Amino acid sequence: MDKTISDKTLIKKIIEGIQERKGKHITCIDLSKIDGVIYDHFIVCEGDSNTHVSSIADSVYDYLFDNDHIKPFAFDGYDNAEWIVYDYGNVLVHIFQRQARQFYNLESLWSDAKITEIEDLD
């Protein structure tokens, strides 16, 4: 991954990749002020089905790679596509199906962090 890209720019590009495939209820969780946390930011969104979740994940990957040659350090969840996660260093991207997102409720788990909701495009 290109180390010269700022977290702010990376987050902006991740959100654009999510929006490209109509990802819904995008939330940015800023963990940078919380001690002992490995990641500085979580980006959380949801899709309507396993196909939609996979499509959003593919869009994030393609958008970052095609435009800036940025690859994630790791990813997981494509097998059932209920929850796909990408590790982009300081930024972790969580792409859920609605029921899995409600079950894990990351926003509530990290409620002491700064949480920013991004308006859906549609």
DSSP file (Angstrom, degrees, kcal/mol; ACC not computed):
  #  RESIDUE AA STRUCTURE BP1 BP2  ACC     N-H-->O    O-->H-N    N-H-->O    O-->H-N    TCO  KAPPA ALPHA  PHI   PSI    X-CA   Y-CA   Z-CA
    1    1 A M              0   0    0      0, 0.0     2,-0.6     0, 0.0    69,-0.1   0.000 360.0 360.0 360.0 143.2    0.0    0.0    0.0
    2    2 A D    >   -     0   0    0     66,-0.2     3,-1.1     1,-0.2    68,-0.0  -0.588 360.0-159.8 -70.7 114.3    1.2    3.5   -0.8
    3    3 A K  T 3  S+     0   0    0     -2,-0.6    -1,-0.2     1,-0.2     0, 0.0   0.586  80.8  73.5 -73.5 -10.1    2.2    5.0    2.6
    4    4 A T  T 3  S+     0   0    0      2,-0.1     2,-0.3     0, 0.0    -1,-0.2   0.624  73.1  96.4 -82.2 -11.6    1.8    8.6    1.3
    5    5 A I  S <  S-     0   0    0     -3,-1.1     2,-0.1     1,-0.1     0, 0.0  -0.617  74.9-128.4 -80.1 134.5   -2.0    8.5    1.3
    6    6 A S     >  -     0   0    0     -2,-0.3     4,-2.6     1,-0.1     5,-0.2  -0.393  16.8-117.0 -78.5 158.4   -3.5   10.1    4.4
    7    7 A D  H  > S+     0   0    0      1,-0.2     4,-2.9     2,-0.2     5,-0.2   0.899 116.8  55.9 -59.2 -40.0   -6.2    8.3    6.4
    8    8 A K  H  > S+     0   0    0      1,-0.2     4,-2.0     2,-0.2    -1,-0.2   0.914 110.5  43.5 -60.0 -44.6   -8.6   11.1    5.5
    9    9 A T  H  > S+     0   0    0      2,-0.2     4,-2.3     1,-0.2    -1,-0.2   0.904 113.5  51.6 -67.7 -42.2   -8.1   10.5    1.8
   10   10 A L  H  X S+     0   0    0     -4,-2.6     4,-2.4     2,-0.2    -2,-0.2   0.924 110.3  48.7 -60.3 -45.6   -8.2    6.8    2.1
   11   11 A I  H  X S+     0   0    0     -4,-2.9     4,-2.6     1,-0.2    -1,-0.2   0.913 109.8  52.1 -61.7 -43.7  -11.5    7.0    4.0
   12   12 A K  H  X S+     0   0    0     -4,-2.0     4,-2.1    -5,-0.2    -1,-0.2   0.915 111.8  46.3 -58.5 -44.1  -13.0    9.3    1.3
   13   13 A K  H  X S+     0   0    0     -4,-2.3     4,-2.2     2,-0.2    -1,-0.2   0.869 110.5  52.7 -69.5 -37.3  -12.0    6.9   -1.4
   14   14 A I  H  X S+     0   0    0     -4,-2.4     4,-2.3     2,-0.2    -2,-0.2   0.934 109.8  49.1 -61.8 -46.0  -13.4    3.9    0.5
   15   15 A I  H  X S+     0   0    0     -4,-2.6     4,-2.8     1,-0.2    -2,-0.2   0.906 109.8  51.3 -61.3 -41.9  -16.7    5.7    0.9
   16   16 A E  H  X S+     0   0    0     -4,-2.1     4,-1.8     1,-0.2    -1,-0.2   0.900 109.3  50.8 -61.9 -40.3  -16.8    6.5   -2.8
   17   17 A G  H  X S+     0   0    0     -4,-2.2     4,-0.7     2,-0.2    -2,-0.2   0.884 111.8  47.6 -63.8 -39.1  -16.2    2.8   -3.6
   18   18 A I  H ><>S+     0   0    0     -4,-2.3     5,-2.3     1,-0.2     3,-1.1   0.932 112.1  49.0 -65.7 -46.1  -19.1    1.9   -1.3
   19   19 A Q  H ><5S+     0   0    0     -4,-2.8     3,-1.7     1,-0.3    -2,-0.2   0.790  97.2  70.6 -66.2 -28.0  -21.4    4.5   -2.8
   20   20 A E  H 3<5S+     0   0    0     -4,-1.8    -1,-0.3     1,-0.3    -2,-0.2   0.835 108.7  35.5 -56.4 -33.7  -20.4    3.3   -6.3
   21   21 A R  T <<5S-     0   0    0     -3,-1.1    -1,-0.3    -4,-0.7    -2,-0.2   0.048 121.7-103.0-111.4  23.4  -22.4    0.1   -5.6
   22   22 A K  T < 5 -     0   0    0     -3,-1.7    -3,-0.2     1,-0.2    -2,-0.1   0.833  51.3-178.1  62.3  36.4  -25.2    1.7   -3.5
   23   23 A G      < -     0   0    0     -5,-2.3     2,-0.3    -8,-0.1     3,-0.2  -0.397  18.6-136.7 -60.8 145.8  -23.9    0.6   -0.1
   24   24 A K  E     +A   46   0A   0     22,-2.9    22,-2.1     1,-0.2    -1,-0.1  -0.722  63.1  11.5-114.1 157.1  -26.3    1.8    2.6
   25   25 A H  E    S-     0   0A   0     -2,-0.3     2,-0.3    20,-0.2    -1,-0.2   0.897  72.9-164.3  49.0  56.2  -26.0    3.4    6.0
   26   26 A I  E     - B   0 118A   0     92,-0.5    92,-3.0    -3,-0.2     2,-0.4  -0.544   8.2-174.8 -73.3 130.2  -22.3    4.2    5.9
   27   27 A T  E     -AB  44 117A   0     17,-3.0    17,-3.0    -2,-0.3     2,-0.5  -0.993  15.8-153.3-129.5 135.2  -20.9    5.0    9.2
   28   28 A C  E     -AB  43 116A   0     88,-3.3    88,-2.9    -2,-0.4     2,-0.6  -0.940   9.7-164.2-106.5 124.5  -17.3    6.2   10.1
   29   29 A I  E     -AB  42 115A   0     13,-3.2    13,-2.3    -2,-0.5     2,-0.9  -0.941   6.7-153.9-111.7 114.6  -16.1    5.3   13.5
   30   30 A D  E     +AB  41 114A   0     84,-3.3    84,-1.4    -2,-0.6     3,-0.3  -0.790  23.1 166.2 -92.6 106.4  -13.0    7.3   14.6
   31   31 A L    >   +     0   0    0      9,-2.7     3,-2.1    -2,-0.9     6,-0.2   0.326  43.9 107.7 -98.6   4.8  -11.1    5.3   17.2
   32   32 A S  T 3  S+     0   0    0      8,-1.0    -1,-0.2     1,-0.3     9,-0.1   0.711  78.1  50.0 -63.5 -21.9   -8.0    7.3   17.1
   33   33 A K  T 3  S+     0   0    0     -3,-0.3     2,-0.5     7,-0.2    -1,-0.3   0.388  90.4  95.4 -96.2   3.5   -8.5    8.9   20.5
   34   34 A I  S X  S-     0   0    0     -3,-2.1     3,-1.0     6,-0.1     2,-0.1  -0.847  76.1-125.6-100.5 124.5   -9.2    5.6   22.3
   35   35 A D  T 3  S+     0   0    0     -2,-0.5     3,-0.1     1,-0.2    -2,-0.1  -0.355  86.6  18.4 -67.6 143.3   -6.2    4.0   24.0
   36   36 A G  T 3  S+     0   0    0      1,-0.2     2,-0.4    -2,-0.1    -1,-0.2   0.551  85.6 132.9  79.3   9.9   -5.2    0.4   23.1
   37   37 A V    <   -     0   0    0     -3,-1.0    -1,-0.2    -6,-0.2    -3,-0.0  -0.800  46.9-153.1 -96.4 134.4   -7.1    0.2   19.8
   38   38 A I  S    S+     0   0    0     -2,-0.4     2,-0.3    -3,-0.1    -1,-0.1   0.890  78.7  51.8 -73.0 -40.6   -5.2   -1.3   16.8
   39   39 A Y        -     0   0    0      1,-0.1    52,-0.2    -8,-0.0    51,-0.1  -0.735  63.6-154.9-101.1 146.9   -7.1    0.6   14.1
   40   40 A D  S    S+     0   0    0     50,-1.4    -9,-2.7    -2,-0.3    -8,-1.0   0.729  78.8  26.2 -87.3 -24.8   -7.8    4.3   14.0
   41   41 A H  E     -Ac  30  91A   0     49,-2.2    51,-2.6   -11,-0.2     2,-0.4  -0.999  54.9-163.5-145.0 140.9  -10.9    4.1   11.9
   42   42 A F  E     -Ac  29  92A   0    -13,-2.3   -13,-3.2    -2,-0.4     2,-0.5  -0.980   8.7-161.5-114.6 135.8  -13.8    1.7   11.1
   43   43 A I  E     -Ac  28  93A   0     49,-2.5    51,-3.5    -2,-0.4     2,-0.4  -0.988  16.3-172.8-112.3 124.2  -15.9    2.2    8.0
   44   44 A V  E     +Ac  27  94A   0    -17,-3.0   -17,-3.0    -2,-0.5     2,-0.3  -0.947  14.2 148.7-122.3 136.4  -19.2    0.3    8.3
   45   45 A C  E     - c   0  95A   0     49,-2.1    51,-2.6    -2,-0.4     2,-0.3  -0.919  26.7-133.9-151.3 178.6  -21.9   -0.2    5.7
   46   46 A E  E     -Ac  24  96A   0    -22,-2.1   -22,-2.9    -2,-0.3     2,-0.3  -0.971   5.8-159.3-141.8 156.9  -24.5   -2.7    4.6
   47   47 A G  E     - c   0  97A   0     49,-2.6    51,-0.9    -2,-0.3   -24,-0.1  -0.821  29.1-118.8-126.1 169.0  -25.9   -4.3    1.6
   48   48 A D  S    S+     0   0    0     -2,-0.3     2,-0.3    49,-0.2    49,-0.1   0.649  87.9   4.3 -86.0 -16.9  -29.2   -6.1    1.0
   49   49 A S  S  > S-     0   0    0     47,-0.1     4,-2.7     1,-0.1     5,-0.2  -0.929  81.9 -92.5-156.1 172.4  -28.0   -9.6    0.1
   50   50 A N  H  > S+     0   0    0     -2,-0.3     4,-2.3     1,-0.2     5,-0.2   0.869 126.5  52.3 -64.1 -34.2  -24.8  -11.7   -0.1
   51   51 A T  H  > S+     0   0    0      2,-0.2     4,-2.2     1,-0.2    -1,-0.2   0.918 111.0  46.4 -65.1 -43.0  -24.5  -10.7   -3.7
   52   52 A H  H  > S+     0   0    0      2,-0.2     4,-2.6     1,-0.2    -2,-0.2   0.914 112.0  50.6 -65.9 -43.6  -24.9   -7.0   -2.9
   53   53 A V  H  X S+     0   0    0     -4,-2.7     4,-2.4    28,-0.2    -2,-0.2   0.926 112.2  47.3 -60.3 -45.7  -22.3   -7.3    0.0
   54   54 A S  H  X S+     0   0    0     -4,-2.3     4,-2.7     1,-0.2    -1,-0.2   0.895 111.4  51.6 -61.8 -40.2  -19.8   -9.0   -2.4
   55   55 A S  H  X S+     0   0    0     -4,-2.2     4,-2.1     2,-0.2    -2,-0.2   0.905 110.0  48.3 -64.8 -42.4  -20.4   -6.4   -5.0
   56   56 A I  H  X S+     0   0    0     -4,-2.6     4,-2.4     2,-0.2    -2,-0.2   0.933 112.5  49.2 -62.5 -45.5  -19.8   -3.5   -2.6
   57   57 A A  H  X S+     0   0    0     -4,-2.4     4,-2.4     1,-0.2    -2,-0.2   0.920 110.8  49.5 -60.9 -44.6  -16.6   -5.2   -1.4
   58   58 A D  H  X S+     0   0    0     -4,-2.7     4,-3.1     1,-0.2     5,-0.2   0.888 109.7  52.8 -60.8 -38.6  -15.4   -5.7   -4.9
   59   59 A S  H  X S+     0   0    0     -4,-2.1     4,-3.0     2,-0.2     5,-0.2   0.914 108.5  48.7 -65.3 -43.3  -16.1   -2.1   -5.7
   60   60 A V  H  X S+     0   0    0     -4,-2.4     4,-2.2     2,-0.2     5,-0.3   0.953 114.8  45.7 -60.1 -49.3  -14.1   -0.9   -2.7
   61   61 A Y  H  X S+     0   0    0     -4,-2.4     4,-2.6     1,-0.2     5,-0.3   0.957 117.2  43.1 -58.1 -52.7  -11.2   -3.1   -3.7
   62   62 A D  H  X S+     0   0    0     -4,-3.1     4,-3.2     1,-0.2     5,-0.4   0.897 112.2  53.6 -62.6 -42.2  -11.4   -2.1   -7.4
   63   63 A Y  H  X S+     0   0    0     -4,-3.0     4,-1.5    -5,-0.2     5,-0.3   0.922 114.9  39.7 -61.2 -45.5  -11.8    1.6   -6.7
   64   64 A L  H  X S+     0   0    0     -4,-2.2     4,-1.8    -5,-0.2     6,-1.6   0.894 121.3  43.0 -72.8 -39.2   -8.7    1.8   -4.5
   65   65 A F  H  X S+     0   0    0     -4,-2.6     4,-1.9    -5,-0.3    -2,-0.2   0.949 116.4  45.0 -72.9 -47.7   -6.6   -0.4   -6.7
   66   66 A D  H  < S+     0   0    0     -4,-3.2    -3,-0.2    -5,-0.3    -2,-0.2   0.870 123.3  34.9 -65.2 -37.4   -7.6    1.0  -10.0
   67   67 A N  H  < S+     0   0    0     -4,-1.5    -1,-0.2    -5,-0.4    -2,-0.2   0.819 140.1   8.1 -87.8 -32.7   -7.3    4.6   -9.0
   68   68 A D  H  < S-     0   0    0     -4,-1.8   -66,-0.2    -5,-0.3    -3,-0.2   0.348  90.8-116.3-135.0   5.0   -4.4    4.5   -6.5
   69   69 A H     <  +     0   0    0     -4,-1.9     2,-0.5    -5,-0.3    -4,-0.3   0.856  62.1 152.6  57.2  37.5   -2.8    1.0   -6.7
   70   70 A I        -     0   0    0     -6,-1.6    -1,-0.2    -9,-0.1    -2,-0.1  -0.876  22.7-174.1-101.4 126.5   -3.8    0.4   -3.0
   71   71 A K        -     0   0    0     -2,-0.5     2,-0.1    -3,-0.1   -10,-0.0  -0.885  28.1-109.5-114.2 149.4   -4.4   -3.1   -1.9
   72   72 A P        -     0   0    0      0, 0.0    16,-0.2     0, 0.0     3,-0.1  -0.407  17.1-131.3 -71.3 155.2   -5.7   -4.2    1.5
   73   73 A F  S    S-     0   0    0     14,-3.2     2,-0.3     1,-0.3    15,-0.1   0.839  86.5 -13.8 -71.0 -33.5   -3.3   -6.0    3.8
   74   74 A A  E     -D   87   0A   0     13,-0.9    13,-2.9     2,-0.0     2,-0.3  -0.978  60.9-170.2-160.2 162.5   -5.9   -8.7    4.3
   75   75 A F  E     +D   86   0A   0     -2,-0.3     2,-0.3    11,-0.2    11,-0.2  -0.977   6.6 177.4-155.0 159.8   -9.6   -9.4    3.8
   76   76 A D  E     +D   85   0A   0      9,-1.8     9,-2.5    -2,-0.3    -2,-0.0  -0.986  45.6  64.6-158.2 158.0  -12.1  -12.1    4.9
   77   77 A G    >>  +     0   0    0     -2,-0.3     4,-2.1     7,-0.2     3,-0.5   0.403  53.7 120.3 110.4  -0.2  -15.7  -13.1    4.6
   78   78 A Y  T 34  +     0   0    0      1,-0.2     6,-0.1     2,-0.2   -24,-0.1   0.754  62.1  76.6 -67.7 -22.1  -16.3  -13.8    0.9
   79   79 A D  T 34 S+     0   0    0      1,-0.2    -1,-0.2     2,-0.0     5,-0.1   0.918 121.9   3.1 -57.1 -47.0  -17.4  -17.4    1.6
   80   80 A N  T <4 S-     0   0    0     -3,-0.5    -1,-0.2     3,-0.1    -2,-0.2   0.557  87.5-143.1-116.2 -11.7  -20.8  -16.4    2.9
   81   81 A A     <  +     0   0    0     -4,-2.1   -28,-0.2     2,-0.2     3,-0.2   0.778  64.3 121.4  54.4  33.2  -20.8  -12.6    2.3
   82   82 A E  S    S+     0   0    0     -5,-0.3    15,-2.4     1,-0.3     2,-0.3   0.751  90.1   7.7 -85.0 -29.7  -22.7  -11.9    5.5
   83   83 A W  E    S- E   0  96A   0     -6,-0.4     2,-0.4    13,-0.2    -1,-0.3  -0.838  71.7-174.7-154.4 109.1  -19.8   -9.8    6.7
   84   84 A I  E     - E   0  95A   0     11,-2.9    11,-3.0    -2,-0.3     2,-0.4  -0.905   9.2-166.7-107.4 135.9  -16.8   -8.9    4.6
   85   85 A V  E     -DE  76  94A   0     -9,-2.5    -9,-1.8    -2,-0.4     2,-0.4  -0.970   7.3-164.2-126.8 138.7  -13.9   -7.0    6.1
   86   86 A Y  E     -DE  75  93A   0      7,-2.2     7,-2.8    -2,-0.4     2,-0.7  -0.970  11.0-147.8-119.8 136.7  -10.9   -5.3    4.5
   87   87 A D  E     +DE  74  92A   0    -13,-2.9   -14,-3.2    -2,-0.4   -13,-0.9  -0.911  21.3 169.8-106.0 109.4   -7.8   -4.3    6.4
   88   88 A Y  E >   - E   0  91A   0      3,-3.1     2,-1.0    -2,-0.7     3,-0.5  -0.278  57.8 -98.7-110.6  44.6   -6.2   -1.1    5.0
   89   89 A G  T 3  S+     0   0    0      1,-0.3    -1,-0.1   -50,-0.0   -49,-0.0  -0.672 110.7  13.8  82.8-104.6   -3.7   -0.5    7.7
   90   90 A N  T 3  S+     0   0    0     -2,-1.0   -49,-2.2   -51,-0.1   -50,-1.4   0.559 125.3  68.0 -79.9  -8.6   -5.2    2.2   10.0
   91   91 A V  E <   -cE  41  88A   0     -3,-0.5    -3,-3.1   -51,-0.2     2,-0.5  -0.954  61.6-167.3-121.6 125.6   -8.7    1.7    8.4
   92   92 A L  E     -cE  42  87A   0    -51,-2.6   -49,-2.5    -2,-0.5     2,-0.5  -0.949  11.3-152.7-110.5 128.9  -10.8   -1.4    8.7
   93   93 A V  E     -cE  43  86A   0     -7,-2.8    -7,-2.2    -2,-0.5     2,-0.5  -0.898   7.8-167.2-106.8 124.0  -13.8   -1.6    6.3
   94   94 A H  E     -cE  44  85A   0    -51,-3.5   -49,-2.1    -2,-0.5     2,-0.6  -0.952   4.2-174.9-113.4 120.4  -16.8   -3.7    7.5
   95   95 A I  E     +cE  45  84A   0    -11,-3.0   -11,-2.9    -2,-0.5     2,-0.2  -0.949  18.7 177.8-119.2 110.4  -19.5   -4.6    4.8
   96   96 A F  E     -cE  46  83A   0    -51,-2.6   -49,-2.6    -2,-0.6     2,-0.3  -0.678  36.1-120.5-110.9 157.5  -22.4   -6.3    6.4
   97   97 A Q  E  >  -c   47   0A   0    -15,-2.4     4,-2.4    -2,-0.2     3,-0.4  -0.720  48.6-105.7 -80.4 152.4  -25.8   -7.7    5.5
   98   98 A R  H  > S+     0   0    0    -51,-0.9     4,-2.5    -2,-0.3     5,-0.2   0.868 117.2  48.6 -52.4 -47.6  -28.4   -5.9    7.6
   99   99 A Q  H  > S+     0   0    0      1,-0.2     4,-1.9     2,-0.2    -1,-0.2   0.872 112.5  48.1 -66.4 -36.3  -29.1   -8.7   10.1
  100  100 A A  H  > S+     0   0    0     -3,-0.4     4,-2.5     2,-0.2     5,-0.3   0.895 111.1  51.5 -68.7 -39.4  -25.4   -9.3   10.8
  101  101 A R  H  X S+     0   0    0     -4,-2.4     4,-2.6     1,-0.2     5,-0.3   0.921 110.6  48.2 -62.7 -43.1  -24.8   -5.6   11.2
  102  102 A Q  H  < S+     0   0    0     -4,-2.5    -1,-0.2    -5,-0.2    -2,-0.2   0.888 111.8  50.8 -63.9 -38.6  -27.6   -5.4   13.7
  103  103 A F  H  < S+     0   0    0     -4,-1.9    -2,-0.2    -5,-0.2    -1,-0.2   0.944 118.8  34.5 -64.8 -49.1  -26.3   -8.5   15.6
  104  104 A Y  H  < S-     0   0    0     -4,-2.5     5,-0.2    -5,-0.1    -2,-0.2   0.801  84.5-170.3 -80.5 -29.2  -22.7   -7.2   16.0
  105  105 A N    >X  -     0   0    0     -4,-2.6     4,-2.1    -5,-0.3     3,-0.7   0.856   7.0-179.8  43.0  59.1  -23.8   -3.6   16.4
  106  106 A L  H 3> S+     0   0    0     -5,-0.3     4,-2.3     1,-0.2    -1,-0.1   0.828  75.6  61.5 -59.0 -34.3  -20.2   -2.1   16.1
  107  107 A E  H 34 S+     0   0    0      1,-0.2    -1,-0.2     2,-0.2     6,-0.2   0.891 108.7  42.5 -61.8 -38.3  -21.5    1.4   16.5
  108  108 A S  H X4 S+     0   0    0     -3,-0.7     3,-1.4     1,-0.2    -2,-0.2   0.889 111.5  54.7 -73.4 -39.9  -22.9    0.6   20.0
  109  109 A L  H 3< S+     0   0    0     -4,-2.1     3,-0.2     1,-0.3    -2,-0.2   0.868 118.4  35.1 -60.4 -37.0  -19.8   -1.4   20.9
  110  110 A W  T >< S+     0   0    0     -4,-2.3     3,-2.2    -5,-0.2    -1,-0.3  -0.180  76.2 135.4-109.0  38.1  -17.6    1.6   20.1
  111  111 A S  T <   +     0   0    0     -3,-1.4    -1,-0.2     1,-0.3     4,-0.1   0.672  65.2  65.0 -65.0 -16.8  -20.1    4.3   21.3
  112  112 A D  T 3  S+     0   0    0     -3,-0.2    -1,-0.3    -4,-0.1     2,-0.2   0.512  91.3  84.4 -82.1  -3.5  -17.2    6.1   23.1
  113  113 A A  S <  S-     0   0    0     -3,-2.2     2,-0.6    -6,-0.2   -82,-0.2  -0.492  97.6 -92.6 -89.8 164.8  -15.7    6.9   19.7
  114  114 A K  E     -B   30   0A   0    -84,-1.4   -84,-3.3    -2,-0.2     2,-0.5  -0.706  46.8-162.8 -77.4 122.5  -16.6    9.7   17.4
  115  115 A I  E     -B   29   0A   0     -2,-0.6     2,-0.5   -86,-0.2   -86,-0.2  -0.935   9.7-173.3-115.7 126.9  -19.3    8.3   15.0
  116  116 A T  E     -B   28   0A   0    -88,-2.9   -88,-3.3    -2,-0.5     2,-0.4  -0.979  11.4-150.6-121.1 125.3  -20.2   10.1   11.7
  117  117 A E  E     -B   27   0A   0     -2,-0.5     2,-0.5   -90,-0.2   -90,-0.2  -0.798   8.7-146.8 -95.4 135.4  -23.1    8.9    9.6
  118  118 A I  E     -B   26   0A   0    -92,-3.0   -92,-0.5    -2,-0.4   -93,-0.1  -0.871  23.7-115.3-101.4 129.9  -22.8    9.4    5.8
  119  119 A E        -     0   0    0     -2,-0.5     2,-0.1   -94,-0.1    -1,-0.0  -0.371  30.6-111.4 -64.5 139.2  -26.1   10.1    4.0
  120  120 A D        -     0   0    0      1,-0.1    -1,-0.1    -2,-0.1   -96,-0.1  -0.407  18.3-133.4 -64.2 146.4  -27.2    7.5    1.5
  121  121 A L              0   0    0      1,-0.2    -1,-0.1    -2,-0.1   -97,-0.1   0.794 360.0 360.0 -73.5 -28.0  -27.1    8.8   -2.1
  122  122 A D              0   0    0   -100,-0.0    -1,-0.2     0, 0.0    -2,-0.1   0.413 360.0 360.0-100.6 360.0  -30.5    7.4   -2.9
